[in-house]
Amino acid sequence: MEGNFLEKKSRQVARAIISSNGKILIAQLVGAHSFLPGGGVEMGEGVQMALLREIKEELGVTNCEVRRFIGVVENCFVNDESIMIHEVNYLFEVSSNELISNFQPNSFEPHLIFNWIDATVESFKKHNVLPLLLSEIIPDFFLVKNSIWLTNMR
């Protein structure tokens, strides 16, 4: 991605794919886009530890298990302040008996709403789940045995 930007930043992000009965849990930023639960990895913090911390902060869930590494989604975009962001999303399958699709999860952060959506390309697009590349792997999520790597950087 070329151009004149005020600033360039790199961001490491841990993301959870939490599934239940064919549904995937997403977080919606109130009035904006959606994304998989998780968040930024802090300096000196392991990616899996960051993921567990973020799940606790966002959902109040402490009883969860990181089951397997799914892969990496590399995403480059320009934010509203004309800052180029190079985001590397580490995806993990996460399970918890506290997170099942029969129950609406409570958000512990006022700017987030959590919803269960169908694990389809159409549903991910309808709910504006970012990065957009995620919609390419979700239909095959339950079949994928090897790790994946997707990028919008060419």
C-alpha positions as CSV (number, residue, x, y, z in Angstrom):
1,M,0.0,0.0,0.0
2,E,1.6,3.2,-1.2
3,G,0.7,6.8,-0.5
4,N,1.4,9.8,1.8
5,F,0.3,9.0,5.3
6,L,0.6,11.1,8.4
7,E,1.9,8.1,10.3
8,K,2.4,4.3,9.9
9,K,1.8,1.8,12.7
10,S,2.0,-1.9,13.2
11,R,-0.4,-3.8,15.4
12,Q,-0.4,-7.4,16.7
13,V,-3.8,-8.7,17.5
14,A,-5.0,-11.9,19.1
15,R,-8.5,-13.1,17.8
16,A,-10.8,-15.9,19.0
17,I,-13.0,-18.0,16.8
18,I,-15.6,-19.2,19.3
19,S,-18.2,-21.5,17.8
20,S,-21.3,-23.1,19.1
21,N,-24.0,-25.0,17.1
22,G,-22.8,-23.6,13.8
23,K,-22.7,-20.0,15.0
24,I,-19.6,-17.8,15.5
25,L,-19.4,-15.2,18.3
26,I,-18.6,-11.6,17.1
27,A,-18.1,-8.3,18.8
28,Q,-19.7,-5.2,17.4
29,L,-18.3,-1.8,18.1
30,V,-21.5,0.2,18.9
31,G,-22.6,2.0,15.8
32,A,-19.7,0.6,13.6
33,H,-18.1,-2.6,12.3
34,S,-17.8,-6.0,13.9
35,F,-14.8,-8.2,14.6
36,L,-13.8,-11.5,16.3
37,P,-13.4,-11.2,20.1
38,G,-9.9,-10.3,21.2
39,G,-7.5,-7.4,20.9
40,G,-4.1,-6.0,20.9
41,V,-1.0,-7.8,22.2
42,E,0.9,-5.7,24.7
43,M,4.7,-5.5,24.7
44,G,6.2,-8.5,26.4
45,E,2.9,-10.4,26.4
46,G,2.4,-13.7,24.6
47,V,-0.3,-13.9,22.0
48,Q,-2.3,-16.6,23.8
49,M,-2.1,-14.8,27.1
50,A,-3.3,-11.6,25.4
51,L,-6.2,-13.5,24.0
52,L,-7.2,-14.9,27.4
53,R,-6.8,-11.4,28.9
54,E,-9.0,-9.8,26.2
55,I,-11.7,-12.4,26.6
56,K,-11.8,-11.8,30.3
57,E,-11.9,-8.0,29.9
58,E,-14.6,-8.1,27.1
59,L,-16.8,-10.9,28.3
60,G,-15.8,-11.6,31.9
61,V,-15.1,-15.2,31.0
62,T,-12.2,-16.8,32.8
63,N,-13.0,-20.5,32.1
64,C,-11.9,-20.9,28.5
65,E,-9.4,-22.9,26.6
66,V,-7.3,-22.0,23.6
67,R,-7.7,-25.2,21.6
68,R,-5.7,-24.6,18.4
69,F,-3.9,-22.1,16.3
70,I,-6.0,-21.4,13.1
71,G,-3.7,-19.0,11.3
72,V,-2.8,-15.4,10.5
73,V,-4.7,-12.7,8.7
74,E,-2.5,-9.8,7.7
75,N,-4.5,-6.6,7.1
76,C,-3.3,-3.2,5.9
77,F,-5.7,-0.3,5.9
78,V,-5.8,3.5,6.5
79,N,-7.9,4.6,9.5
80,D,-10.0,7.8,9.9
81,E,-7.0,9.8,10.9
82,S,-5.1,8.9,7.7
83,I,-2.8,6.6,9.6
84,M,-1.7,3.5,7.7
85,I,-2.1,0.5,10.0
86,H,-0.4,-2.9,9.3
87,E,-2.4,-5.3,11.5
88,V,-1.4,-8.9,12.0
89,N,-4.3,-11.0,13.4
90,Y,-3.4,-14.3,15.1
91,L,-6.5,-16.6,15.0
92,F,-7.2,-19.2,17.6
93,E,-10.1,-21.6,18.2
94,V,-11.3,-21.0,21.7
95,S,-13.9,-22.9,23.7
96,S,-15.8,-22.2,26.9
97,N,-18.8,-23.8,28.6
98,E,-19.8,-20.2,29.5
99,L,-20.1,-19.2,25.8
100,I,-22.8,-21.1,24.0
101,S,-25.1,-19.9,21.2
102,N,-28.3,-20.4,23.3
103,F,-27.3,-17.5,25.5
104,Q,-26.6,-13.8,24.6
105,P,-23.2,-13.0,26.2
106,N,-23.0,-9.9,28.3
107,S,-20.4,-7.3,27.4
108,F,-18.1,-6.0,30.1
109,E,-17.1,-3.1,27.9
110,P,-19.8,-0.5,27.1
111,H,-18.7,0.2,23.6
112,L,-19.1,-3.5,22.6
113,I,-22.1,-5.7,21.8
114,F,-21.7,-9.5,21.4
115,N,-23.8,-11.6,18.9
116,W,-23.9,-15.1,17.6
117,I,-24.0,-15.1,13.8
118,D,-24.2,-17.9,11.2
119,A,-20.8,-19.1,10.0
120,T,-21.4,-18.0,6.4
121,V,-19.8,-15.5,4.1
122,E,-23.1,-13.7,3.7
123,S,-23.5,-13.3,7.5
124,F,-20.0,-12.0,8.0
125,K,-20.6,-9.5,5.2
126,K,-24.0,-8.5,6.5
127,H,-22.5,-7.8,10.0
128,N,-19.5,-6.0,8.5
129,V,-17.0,-8.3,10.2
130,L,-13.5,-6.9,9.7
131,P,-11.0,-7.6,8.4
132,L,-12.9,-8.5,5.2
133,L,-10.5,-11.4,4.5
134,L,-12.1,-13.3,7.4
135,S,-15.2,-14.0,5.4
136,E,-13.0,-16.1,3.0
137,I,-12.1,-18.7,5.7
138,I,-15.2,-18.8,7.9
139,P,-17.2,-21.3,5.7
140,D,-14.3,-23.7,5.8
141,F,-13.4,-23.1,9.4
142,F,-14.9,-26.3,10.6
143,L,-13.0,-28.3,7.9
144,V,-9.6,-26.6,8.1
145,K,-7.0,-28.8,9.7
146,N,-3.9,-26.9,8.6
147,S,-3.0,-23.4,9.5
148,I,-3.8,-20.6,7.1
149,W,-2.3,-17.3,6.1
150,L,-4.3,-14.6,4.3
151,T,-3.1,-11.1,3.3
152,N,-4.4,-8.1,1.5
153,M,-0.9,-6.9,1.0
154,R,0.5,-7.6,-2.5
